C-alpha cells in the first residue's frame, strides 16, 4: 500500500500449491488441461493509473499464459465512527502541513481524504451505500513453469508500484468457483466474501462508474500505525497481529524520559484499538485516564489509597481443554496461585531470604489445606471450599502464629506486619472480584508517580509493583478469556519498566509473561528508559530475543553502550539514536531492518498523549 510498508515488512510466502479444479488432482482445468491460479490484489498502489489492469495482460502473455480480470462488489462493513474520524484527522493534518510548508499537496493523501469525506457523507444519506471492491486476477497456462513465471512477473510489478498480491492458498477452490466465467453472481459464496479480505471501500456511485478502478477510494492495509518516515513522510504500518504468524510480536520501547516514548505508546495503543485489539495498560503516574475516558475504556484505580486489590491466592477458573496449552494451564492453577502469593510477600518485604521464601510457601500451603484444597484432587481447587477461603490475610494470621516458635517465620512476619496491622494496614482493605472485561481498553492505575522524597518514593514504587503484581494474574485471565470469546488479539502494556522490574520476583513474572503471552493471541509492550532491564540478566536476554519490534528514542551514551554489548545494532543506527535528542524522532527495528520515524497525529489526539516530560507533541 505505502512505501513504508514495503520497506519494513518482509514478504512472507508459502510454497506454491495447486488446488483441485473440476475434480482434477494436479491443479489443472479438466476442460482445457491448463493450470489455473487465482490471485487477489491485497494492497493497492497509492495511485492507480487509468487502464492499469490492461497493462497486466502483456506481462502475462509474454510468459505464454492468459489473464482474466474480475472485479466483484460486496456490501461493506465499514462504518463512520471514531476510528474513521482519526484517519480523516491524520490525513487533513498531513495535507495542511504540506500546503503550509509550500510543498505540493500529496495527491494520494488528498484523494484518500476526499474519499473518507464521501464515506462520511454516505453514512448520513440513505440513498448512498458503501461497498467493498475486490479485484481478482486469474492466470491460466499450459505449463506449470509458465504459470509460475506469470505470477512472479505480476508480483514484481505490484511490488515496484508499492502494492502486493495475495495467493489465496487456503481458498483457491472457492476463488476459482467464484471467478469462473459461467459463475452465477447470485450463487451464495459461502464465507468467501464475508471474511475481511483486502477490498477497497467506496460508495456505490463511484463503484458504478469505475472500471478499470482508478480513483475515488482509499486502501487501508491491516496493520498498526507506527508513524511517518522522516525521509519522505510516508506512512508506516506493520501487521503485528497475524494469528497465522508463529513469531512472537512483542514490542520494546526505549528512550530517555521526555523524548517521546510515552507519547508514542499512547498513539500506538489508539492504532491498536482501531484494529480491534483489546489493550490492558498498567499506569504508574495517572497519565492514561484522559485517553481511557476518551475511547470509552475502563479505568481501574488500585493505588494504595483506595485499598482495592486482587486476591493473589485466587485459583483461576479452568479453561476449556481444547489444546495442550489449556490442559497445562488447568493443571498448574494451584501452583500459580502459590507463586503469586510468594511474589506478593516478596514485594511487601522488599525481598526474601531463601528461608523466608520457604516459610511463605509453607504458610500458603497450610491455608490451602485448611480450605480443603487437595493438590492431588483438581476438583477441590475451585470455590466454594469446605473450609475458609484462602487469602493473604489468612496467611498473615498463620505466619503470626508460626512466628511464636519459628525464627524464619518471625523474620518474615516482622517485615510485612506494617501492611496488615501497622500504618499501611489499609492497603488490602477492599478485595475486588475477578471480572472479565470486554472493553477495548482497560487501564489499571497502580502507582501515584514519583516524588522528591526518596524514602516516600521508594515506598510508592514498592506499592505500585505490588499492585501490578496482583493485577497481572487478572489481566492474564482476561486475555485468556478473550481468546476463547473469539477476540482478534490482545496486548498488555507496561510503561516505566525500569521502575517495575526492580524486584526480582516481579521481574521474573513479567519476563515469563512476556514469552508465554503469544499462545493466548497476545503481545506485550514494554517501555523503559534503558535497555539494561532486559540485557543485564539471562532471562532478560531471552526476552530480548523474543522481541522482533524495537523502538529506540534518544538515549544516554551509557544506555547505547549497553545495547552494543549485547546486540548487533549497526554503528550507523547507534549514531542515529544519539543524534535524536529533543527531536521526538525514533529508530524502528523490525526483524533486523531499520528506519527512522516520527509519530505524527492530529492536534486533538496529541493533547491526550502529552506527558510530564514531553517537550513538544507530534
Residue pairs with C-beta under 8 A, 6 or more apart in sequence:
1 43
1 44
1 45
1 46
1 162
1 163
1 164
1 219
1 220
1 221
1 237
2 46
2 162
2 221
2 234
2 235
2 236
2 237
3 46
3 162
3 229
3 232
3 234
4 228
4 229
4 234
4 235
4 236
4 237
4 595
5 43
5 162
5 221
5 223
5 235
5 236
5 237
5 238
6 159
6 162
6 164
7 229
7 593
7 595
8 236
8 238
8 588
8 590
8 593
8 595
9 223
9 238
9 239
9 590
10 591
10 593
11 159
11 164
12 245
13 167
14 167
14 169
16 148
17 27
17 169
17 172
18 26
18 27
18 28
18 35
18 37
18 144
18 172
19 27
19 172
19 173
19 176
20 27
20 173
21 27
21 28
21 29
21 30
21 36
21 173
21 176
22 29
22 30
22 31
23 30
24 30
27 35
27 36
27 37
28 34
28 35
28 36
29 35
29 36
29 140
32 140
33 142
34 140
34 141
34 142
35 140
35 141
35 142
35 143
35 144
35 146
35 147
36 138
36 139
36 140
36 147
36 176
37 138
37 139
37 147
37 151
37 167
37 172
38 136
38 137
38 138
38 139
38 168
38 172
38 175
38 176
38 179
39 136
39 137
39 138
39 139
39 151
39 154
39 165
39 166
39 167
39 168
40 134
40 135
40 136
40 137
40 165
40 166
40 168
40 175
40 197
40 198
41 135
41 136
41 137
41 158
41 163
41 164
41 165
41 166
41 198
42 163
42 164
42 165
42 166
42 198
42 221
43 158
43 162
43 163
43 164
43 198
43 219
43 221
44 135
44 163
44 200
44 213
44 219
45 52
45 158
45 161
45 162
45 163
46 108
46 162
46 219
47 107
47 108
47 111
47 215
48 212
48 213
48 214
48 215
49 55
49 214
50 212
50 214
51 212
52 212
52 214
53 69
53 135
53 212
53 213
54 212
56 67
56 69
56 137
56 154
56 157
57 67
59 150
59 153
59 154
59 157
60 66
60 67
60 139
60 150
60 153
60 154
61 67
62 153
63 141
63 146
63 149
63 150
63 153
64 141
64 142
64 143
64 146
64 150
65 139
65 140
65 141
65 146
65 147
65 149
65 150
66 139
66 140
66 141
67 137
67 138
67 139
67 140
67 150
68 137
68 138
68 140
68 179
68 181
69 135
69 136
69 137
69 138
70 135
70 136
70 138
70 179
71 133
71 134
71 135
71 136
71 211
71 212
71 213
72 133
72 134
72 136
72 178
72 193
73 131
73 132
73 133
73 134
73 207
74 131
74 132
74 134
74 193
74 199
75 129
75 130
75 131
75 132
76 130
76 131
76 132
76 199
76 201
77 196
78 84
78 119
78 130
78 132
78 201
79 123
80 119
80 120
80 122
80 123
80 124
82 295
83 273
83 274
84 116
84 119
84 120
86 270
86 274
86 602
86 605
87 116
87 220
87 274
88 113
88 116
88 117
88 120
89 601
89 602
89 604
89 605
90 225
90 600
90 601
90 602
91 109
91 112
91 113
91 116
92 113
92 602
93 600
93 601
93 602
93 603
94 106
94 109
94 228
94 233
94 600
95 105
95 106
95 109
95 110
95 113
98 104
98 105
98 106
98 109
98 233
99 105
106 233
111 215
111 216
111 218
112 218
114 216
115 202
115 216
115 217
115 218
116 218
118 202
118 203
118 206
118 216
119 130
119 201
119 202
119 203
121 128
122 128
122 129
122 130
122 203
123 130
128 203
128 204
128 205
129 203
129 204
130 201
130 202
130 203
130 204
131 201
131 202
131 203
131 204
131 207
132 193
132 197
132 199
132 200
132 201
133 199
133 200
133 201
133 202
133 207
133 210
133 213
133 217
134 193
134 197
134 198
134 199
135 213
136 175
136 178
136 179
137 154
137 165
138 176
138 179
139 147
139 150
139 151
139 154
140 147
141 147
141 150
154 165
155 164
155 165
158 164
158 165
166 197
166 198
168 175
171 192
174 189
174 190
174 192
175 192
177 183
178 189
178 192
196 222
198 219
198 221
200 213
200 217
200 218
200 219
201 217
201 218
201 220
202 210
202 216
202 217
206 216
206 217
210 216
210 217
221 237
221 239
222 237
222 239
222 241
222 275
223 237
223 238
223 239
223 240
223 275
224 237
224 238
224 239
224 240
224 241
224 268
224 271
224 272
224 275
225 235
225 236
225 237
225 267
225 268
225 271
225 274
226 236
226 237
226 238
226 268
226 271
226 588
226 597
226 599
227 236
227 264
227 267
227 586
227 588
227 597
227 598
227 599
227 600
228 234
228 235
228 236
228 597
228 598
228 599
228 600
229 235
229 236
229 595
229 596
229 597
230 585
230 596
230 597
230 598
231 595
231 596
236 588
236 595
236 597
238 549
238 590
240 249
240 251
240 523
240 549
241 249
241 275
241 277
241 488
241 489
241 523
243 488
243 489
243 521
247 548
248 515
248 518
248 523
248 546
248 547
248 548
249 518
249 523
249 548
249 549
250 514
250 517
250 518
250 523
250 524
250 525
250 526
250 543
250 546
250 547
250 548
250 549
251 268
251 523
251 524
251 525
251 526
251 547
251 549
251 550
251 551
252 525
252 526
252 527
252 528
252 531
252 534
252 544
252 547
252 549
252 550
252 551
253 261
253 264
253 265
253 525
253 526
253 527
253 528
253 550
253 551
253 553
254 261
254 527
254 528
254 529
254 530
254 531
254 550
254 551
254 552
254 553
254 555
254 559
255 261
255 527
255 529
255 551
255 552
255 553
255 554
255 555
255 586
256 529
256 553
256 554
256 555
256 556
256 559
256 581
257 529
257 613
258 613
258 614
258 615
259 553
259 554
259 580
259 581
259 582
259 584
259 613
260 553
260 584
260 586
260 599
260 614
261 495
261 527
261 529
261 551
261 553
262 287
262 495
262 527
262 609
262 611
262 614
263 584
263 599
263 606
263 609
263 610
263 611
263 614
263 617
264 551
264 553
264 586
264 599
265 493
265 495
265 525
265 527
266 288
266 291
266 608
266 609
267 599
267 601
267 605
267 609
268 525
268 599
269 279
269 281
269 291
269 441
269 491
269 493
270 291
270 295
270 601
270 605
272 279
272 491
273 279
273 295
273 440
273 441
275 488
275 489
276 440
276 488
276 489
277 440
277 488
277 489
277 490
277 491
278 438
278 439
278 440
278 441
278 442
278 478
278 479
278 482
278 487
278 489
278 490
278 491
279 440
279 441
279 442
279 490
279 491
279 492
279 493
280 441
280 442
280 443
280 444
280 475
280 478
280 479
280 490
280 491
280 492
280 493
281 288
281 292
281 441
281 442
281 443
281 444
281 492
281 493
281 495
282 444
282 446
282 468
282 471
282 492
282 493
282 494
282 495
282 500
283 289
283 443
283 444
283 445
283 446
283 447
283 495
284 446
284 447
284 449
284 464
284 495
284 496
284 499
284 500
285 447
285 448
285 449
285 450
285 496
285 612
286 445
286 447
286 448
286 449
287 611
287 612
288 299
288 443
288 445
289 299
289 443
289 445
290 608
291 297
291 441
291 608
291 609
292 298
292 299
292 441
292 443
293 299
294 608
295 440
295 441
296 439
296 440
296 441
297 439
297 440
297 441
297 442
297 443
298 437
298 439
298 441
298 442
298 443
299 443
299 445
300 308
300 432
300 442
300 443
300 444
300 445
300 471
301 308
301 445
302 308
302 309
302 310
302 432
302 444
302 445
302 446
302 467
302 470
302 471
303 445
303 446
303 447
303 448
303 463
303 464
303 467
304 424
304 426
304 427
304 448
304 460
304 463
304 467
305 448
306 430
307 426
307 427
307 428
307 429
307 430
308 429
308 430
308 431
308 432
309 427
309 428
309 430
309 431
309 432
309 467
309 470
310 431
310 432
310 434
310 470
310 471
310 473
310 474
311 391
311 392
311 431
311 470
312 337
312 340
312 341
312 343
312 344
312 392
312 469
312 470
312 473
313 337
313 338
313 340
313 341
313 364
313 367
313 368
313 390
313 391
313 392
313 395
314 337
314 434
314 473
315 333
315 334
315 336
315 337
315 373
315 381
315 382
316 333
316 336
316 337
316 434
316 473
316 477
317 382
317 477
318 330
318 333
318 382
319 326
319 329
319 330
319 480
319 484
320 326
320 484
321 327
321 330
322 484
325 519
329 480
330 378
331 378
333 381
334 368
334 373
334 375
334 381
336 473
337 390
338 361
338 364
338 365
338 368
339 509
340 469
340 470
340 473
341 360
341 364
341 392
341 395
342 352
342 357
342 360
342 361
342 364
342 505
343 469
343 505
343 506
343 509
344 392
344 466
344 469
344 470
345 352
345 360
345 392
345 395
345 412
345 416
346 352
346 357
346 360
346 503
346 504
346 505
347 462
347 465
347 466
347 469
347 503
347 505
347 506
348 415
348 416
348 419
348 462
348 466
349 356
349 412
349 415
349 416
350 415
350 462
350 503
351 503
351 504
352 360
352 412
353 408
353 411
355 408
355 411
356 408
356 411
356 412
356 415
358 408
359 399
359 402
359 406
359 408
359 409
359 412
360 395
360 399
360 412
363 395
363 398
363 399
363 402
363 409
364 390
364 395
366 398
367 388
367 390
367 391
367 394
367 395
367 398
368 375
368 390
370 387
370 388
370 394
371 385
371 386
371 387
371 388
371 389
371 390
372 380
372 385
372 386
372 387
373 380
373 381
373 385
373 390
374 380
380 386
383 389
388 394
391 431
392 428
393 420
393 428
396 413
396 416
396 417
396 420
399 409
399 412
399 413
399 416
400 413
400 417
402 409
402 413
403 409
403 410
403 412
403 413
403 414
404 410
418 424
418 425
419 425
419 427
419 428
420 428
424 463
427 463
427 466
434 474
434 477
436 477
436 478
436 481
436 482
437 478
438 482
438 485
442 475
442 478
444 467
444 468
444 471
444 475
446 464
446 467
446 468
446 471
447 460
447 461
447 463
447 464
447 467
447 468
448 460
448 464
449 460
450 457
450 460
450 461
451 457
451 460
461 499
461 502
462 503
464 499
464 500
465 499
465 500
465 502
465 503
465 506
468 494
468 500
468 506
469 505
469 506
469 509
472 509
472 510
472 513
475 492
476 513
476 517
476 520
478 490
479 490
479 492
479 517
479 520
479 521
479 522
480 520
482 490
482 521
483 490
483 520
483 521
483 522
487 521
488 521
489 521
489 522
489 523
490 520
490 521
490 522
490 523
491 522
491 523
491 524
491 525
492 513
492 517
492 522
492 523
492 524
492 525
493 524
493 525
493 526
493 527
494 500
494 510
494 524
494 525
494 526
494 527
495 527
496 527
496 528
496 529
497 510
497 526
497 527
497 528
497 533
498 528
498 529
498 530
498 532
498 533
500 506
500 510
501 507
501 510
501 533
507 533
507 537
507 539
507 540
508 539
510 526
511 539
511 540
511 542
511 543
512 539
513 524
514 524
514 526
514 543
514 546
515 542
515 543
515 546
517 523
517 524
526 534
528 534
529 555
529 559
530 555
530 558
530 559
530 562
531 544
531 555
531 559
531 562
531 563
531 566
532 559
532 562
533 540
534 540
534 541
534 543
534 544
535 541
535 544
535 562
535 563
535 565
535 566
535 567
536 562
541 566
544 566
544 567
548 590
548 591
549 588
549 589
549 590
550 588
550 589
551 586
551 587
551 588
551 589
552 563
552 573
552 577
552 586
552 587
552 588
552 589
553 577
553 580
553 584
553 585
553 586
554 577
554 578
554 580
554 581
554 582
554 583
555 563
555 577
555 578
557 578
560 574
560 577
560 578
563 569
563 574
564 574
569 589
570 594
573 587
573 589
573 594
576 587
576 596
577 587
580 586
580 587
580 596
582 615
583 598
584 598
584 599
584 614
584 615
584 616
584 618
585 596
585 597
585 598
586 596
586 597
586 598
586 599
587 594
587 595
587 596
587 597
588 594
588 595
588 596
588 597
598 618
599 618
600 618
601 609
601 618
603 617
603 618
606 617
606 618
607 617
609 617
610 617
